[in-house]
Amino acid sequence: MEETIKNGNVPVSVAAQVLKMDRQTVRLLLQNNLVPWGICYKNPGSSHYSYLIYAKQFYEATGYLYEPGKEVQA
């Protein structure tokens, strides 16, 4: 049975738990374009980054299917 992957954004905190690294490391990977499953951007005039981790690409890379409200299994 093929699982349905919903379009959406995986929170940085969830990605960090799945990858067994801290949130800042995940942010740095995204800022430096070192992973294919997400992006990072800054709006003009802002000093803050925004992060998008795509659920489908993250699943393909890690095998973790993100479901909002479901806890990450260690």
C-alpha positions as CSV (number, residue, x, y, z in Angstrom):
1,M,0.0,0.0,0.0
2,E,1.4,3.3,-1.1
3,E,1.2,6.0,1.6
4,T,-0.1,9.4,0.7
5,I,2.4,12.2,1.1
6,K,0.6,15.4,1.8
7,N,2.0,18.6,0.5
8,G,3.3,20.7,3.3
9,N,6.1,22.0,5.3
10,V,7.9,19.9,7.9
11,P,8.9,22.0,10.9
12,V,12.6,22.5,11.5
13,S,12.3,21.0,15.0
14,V,10.7,17.8,13.5
15,A,13.4,17.5,10.8
16,A,16.1,17.9,13.5
17,Q,14.6,15.1,15.6
18,V,14.4,12.8,12.6
19,L,17.9,13.6,11.5
20,K,19.2,13.4,15.1
21,M,20.8,16.8,15.0
22,D,20.1,20.2,16.5
23,R,17.8,22.7,14.9
24,Q,20.6,25.2,14.2
25,T,22.4,22.5,12.2
26,V,19.3,22.0,10.0
27,R,18.9,25.7,9.6
28,L,22.6,26.0,8.5
29,L,22.1,23.1,6.0
30,L,19.2,25.0,4.5
31,Q,20.9,28.4,4.4
32,N,23.9,26.9,2.6
33,N,21.8,24.9,0.1
34,L,23.4,21.6,1.2
35,V,20.2,19.5,1.2
36,P,17.7,18.9,-1.6
37,W,14.6,18.8,0.6
38,G,14.1,22.4,1.6
39,I,14.9,26.0,1.1
40,C,15.6,29.1,3.1
41,Y,15.0,32.7,2.3
42,K,15.0,36.3,3.7
43,N,12.4,38.8,2.7
44,P,13.8,42.2,1.5
45,G,14.6,44.4,4.5
46,S,14.4,41.6,7.0
47,S,17.2,40.1,9.1
48,H,15.2,36.9,9.7
49,Y,15.2,33.7,7.6
50,S,12.2,31.6,6.8
51,Y,12.6,27.9,6.2
52,L,10.6,25.5,4.0
53,I,11.1,21.8,4.3
54,Y,9.1,20.0,1.7
55,A,7.3,16.9,3.1
56,K,7.6,14.8,-0.1
57,Q,11.3,15.5,-0.7
58,F,12.1,15.0,3.0
59,Y,10.2,11.6,2.9
60,E,12.2,10.6,-0.2
61,A,15.5,11.4,1.5
62,T,14.8,10.1,5.0
63,G,11.9,7.7,4.8
64,Y,10.0,9.8,7.4
65,L,6.4,10.6,6.6
66,Y,5.5,13.8,8.3
67,E,2.0,13.9,9.8
68,P,1.0,17.1,11.8
69,G,0.3,16.3,15.4
70,K,2.1,12.9,15.4
71,E,5.2,12.6,17.6
72,V,8.5,11.6,16.1
73,Q,9.5,8.1,16.9
74,A,13.1,7.9,18.2
